[in-house]
């Protein structure tokens, strides 16, 4: 599941630098590595510095995604020394897609719907902005670009009540693997605790099974991890975004 997807949105490119892949052209850059980057000491420091400097030259932030079992053991220490700052740790969970299809149905008054229209992507971004108290308009643009680039690789769904988007989530297929990824799932505060998140898991699991997917993968927050583990997902490791931002250097 690591590395760049085979088809990236227009204007987004994947660049190989030794053992890693960096994604350029998104709202913030992204660095994906194998479990072991294969370099140590000053050579690793140079590798880290090249990624930081590549995005610094663009005036953009960059995320280096670190899993709990990644090597070498001093990777995070060297990232910190280069100015990367850790964000919240998430649990990496894996479950059998076929076990998740009957997880839940939405509560009365809530309907689930697959969306592809640009307007719906902007509605999702507006809902996320309300949930997080920040401007998430970039998410709408990102989803639009991803659907345009590879409509068979992503399924975006919303939960609606009285015409309002109260939750949204998407399913990413990864060609050549038995996995698909579950993303999103943020819910408006007034609608939490009613089974909407679980219903969206079940709906996406059904779509995954129909495509022959065996496993579902989630980078789960502290809020969603307990729900997913009750559904039968298993924790296999952690993941933490290490982020370098030009704003922090100012």
Secondary structure, DSSP 8 states (H G I E B T S, - for coil): --S--SS--TT-EEEEETTEEEEESSSSEEEEE-SB-S--HHHHHHHHHHHHHHHHHHT--EEEEEETT-BSTTHHHHHHHTT-EEEEEEEEEEEEGGGSTTS----TT-EEEEE-SHHHHHHHHHHHHHHHTS--HHHHHHHHHHHHH-TTTEEEEEEEETTEEEEEEEEEE-TTSSEEEEEEEEE-GGGTTSSHHHHHHHHHHHHHHHTT--EEEEEE-HHHHHHHHHHT-EEEEEEEEEEE-HHHH-
